[in-house]
Amino acid sequence: MMLIPAHHFRDIERKPQYLQPEKCIPPPHPRPAGAMWFIRDGCGIACAIVTWFLVLYAEFVVLFVMLIPSRDYVYSVINGLVFNLLAFLALASHCRAMLTDPGAVPKGNATKEFIESLQLKPGQVVYKCPKCCSIKPDRAHHCSVCKRCIRKMDHHCPWVNNCVGENNQKYFVLFTMYIALISLHALIMVGFHFLHCFEEDWTNLLRAYGLTREETAEARMSLHEIKQPLKVSSTECSSFSPPTTVILLILLCFEGLLFLIFTSVMFGTQVHSICTDETGIESLQRKKQPRRERRERRGSWKSVKETFGGDFSLNWFNPFSGPRHPKPLSDRDWVRQVSSVSDTENTETTTEEPSEEPKDEDFAEVVDE
């Protein structure tokens, strides 16, 4: 059983009104099953819009600056198909991560009737969130942005305007992976484009004067000494003017490099989190509380299969294929067992009948994990 020190409580959790289960009233209109999940957060919505804008900007530069003007049709078709496929999968993963319920605990279920229906035995406790009035199952944490407790919450990501939790971690991992791949692909194409255009423009420049590179080196001629106008066309490299083309490509380079580094790091941390079966919040808690008892973890491969939805297949990389559907929470999932009496000495409790001392056989422990 995980040990929670007394100083881990917040002031708001010490107020008496948060310790009374009768104060928890379920919402009058519960969200229907299968309804679309969307967080109305201004910062998150702005970040999501910026994400789509940057991907579409990269799409514009790749297509209209580099691929369409190219005379190598095979090169253009192959790279166009690959880049557009990766961009589509990235945006689809972003939508699924943003619009999928990450694993929200039913809001307002910490009522007196529900706690009584659990029929707590001696040594059993339930953890109640004082902010959303929900009973928190194991590994659930409250998100101040979503205003809900999220099962197996890793963190809240403003770029997808949602928490990364039990039900949408696969989509977030795919989103970071596909963004990293299109960023790398765009950087490689920009590098080839610069090399190709510089070489082609230099060759065309020499042809304009009827010289080869060897003849130019022998004559040591300076371009400033030549009086005739240059007749070099840049339409083979871009449909835009050279200054505009350079600016667009440089901006794409900065964007690609920044997103490649950022999403690669995020992808690595998420894969490590899945393989170790430890969320980001749990990792921080373990570092802050080294003496805290560690829970039993699942095997790496089992955790990966549960996150991506079964044995290895192409569906792992498909944002339209969901993870393995979690089992519905039973009464046993809401209740936790206290390993020793000392676990409850420094915790706030609620009882069915107000009294000076809590009962051992039926109480709810209020902890913000």
Disulfide bonds with the S-S distance in Angstrom:
Cys24-Cys133 1.63
Cys197-Cys237 2.24
